[in-house]
Amino acid sequence: MENELVHALTASFEGHAQETENGVEYWLARDLQHLLEYAKWNNFLNVISKAKTACETSGHEIADHFADIGKMVELGSGSQREIADVMLTRYACYLIAQNGDPGKQQIAFAQTYFAMQTRKAELIEQRLLEVERISARKKLSATEKELSEVIYEQTGGNRNFALIRGKGDQALFGKNTRAMKARWRVPASRPLADFAPTIILKAKDFATEITIHNTRENSLNSEPQISREHVTNNQAVRNTLLERGIRPESLPPAEDVKKVERRLASAEKKALQHPHGLEE
């Protein structure tokens, strides 16, 4: 396919993209019909029907990607008439292209275009989730540092922090820290939290914040008092998770957060070196 045609098709497909009030990108089926050079609406509806079936088979809700709407069109007499149309997500467009005739240049292009756009969206979503996890890990580190300082202030000893945190882990997971490290295959020298999924990082942080607050408010000044407080808070958080169908000790470990940080830093460095995309 010649470069001129590729650029022209890209401009056409991107020019018909629209956004909902919530920022969700979509295309209208009537527009896509013409972009893919289907002369008859009924023929294109057959392709849409196949795409809906593929959507359902892949485990996605059809209503999330195909929304039936009506729109007004101008008639030759100057009057208006409502016709049926469909709002299509990027994924819906991809499925429609996959069910079209790849011998047609427009469809061959659409198959690649929407596959790349869908992959790009998946990569963005993955990056956002990774950034969120890194942020949650840093927040927990800061909160645990504050708890360590509070424990030292209240008890005069800095060895109590590891003991109290360990009791908190036992209450949250129903297993001690060593057992959870073995379950998640965490190296002995690394913190368990570096391999915890985001939900667990936030759960631990919440329980620790409550411990800090109540330790100060109630002037707890001994390891047994603070330990009881921390255990109670972690048990309460655990109970909440269990009520919502989340069993902390049964969750799979997440990727080493240090590796995630290095990968994002490397990607950011490359983006700064090539701010305009592919070069040379």
MOTA-V821965 format. One record per backbone hydrogen bond with DSSP energy under -1.0 kcal/mol. CO is the residue of the C=O (numbers start at 1). NH is the residue of the N-H. Records with the same first field share a line. If there is no record, write none. Layout:
BEGIN
CO: NH / NH
END
This chain:
BEGIN
2: 6
3: 7
4: 8
5: 9
6: 10
7: 11
8: 12
9: 13
10: 14
11: 15
18: 26
20: 23
24: 20
26: 18
27: 88
28: 32
29: 33
30: 34
31: 35
32: 36
33: 38
34: 37
40: 44
41: 45
42: 46
43: 47
44: 48
45: 49
46: 50
47: 51
48: 52
49: 53
50: 54
51: 55
52: 56
53: 57
54: 58
55: 60
56: 59
61: 64
62: 65 / 66
65: 89
67: 87
69: 85
71: 83
73: 81
75: 78
79: 75
81: 73
83: 71
85: 69
86: 29
87: 67
88: 27
89: 93
90: 94
91: 95
92: 96
93: 97
94: 98
95: 99
97: 100
101: 104
104: 108
105: 109
106: 110
107: 111
108: 112
109: 113
110: 114
111: 115
112: 116
113: 117
114: 118
115: 119
116: 120
117: 121
118: 122
119: 123
120: 124
121: 125
122: 126
123: 127
124: 128
125: 129
126: 130
127: 131
128: 132
129: 133
130: 134
131: 135
132: 136
133: 137
134: 138
135: 139
136: 140
137: 141
138: 142
139: 143
140: 144
141: 145
142: 146
143: 147
144: 148
145: 149
146: 150
147: 151
148: 152
149: 153
150: 154
151: 155
152: 156
160: 164
161: 165
162: 166
163: 167
164: 168
165: 169
166: 170
167: 171
168: 172
169: 173
170: 174
176: 180
177: 181
178: 182
179: 183
180: 184
181: 186
187: 190
191: 194
192: 195
193: 196
194: 257
195: 254
197: 201
198: 202
199: 203
200: 204
201: 205
202: 206
203: 207
204: 208
205: 209
206: 210
207: 211
208: 212
209: 213
210: 214
211: 215
212: 216
213: 217
214: 218
215: 220
222: 226
223: 227
224: 228
225: 229
226: 230
227: 231
228: 232
229: 233
230: 234
231: 235
232: 236
233: 237
234: 238
235: 239
236: 240
237: 241
238: 242
239: 243
240: 244
241: 246
242: 245
247: 250
248: 251
256: 260
257: 261
258: 262
259: 263
260: 264
261: 265
262: 266
263: 267
264: 268
265: 269
266: 270
267: 271
268: 272
269: 273
270: 274
274: 277
END
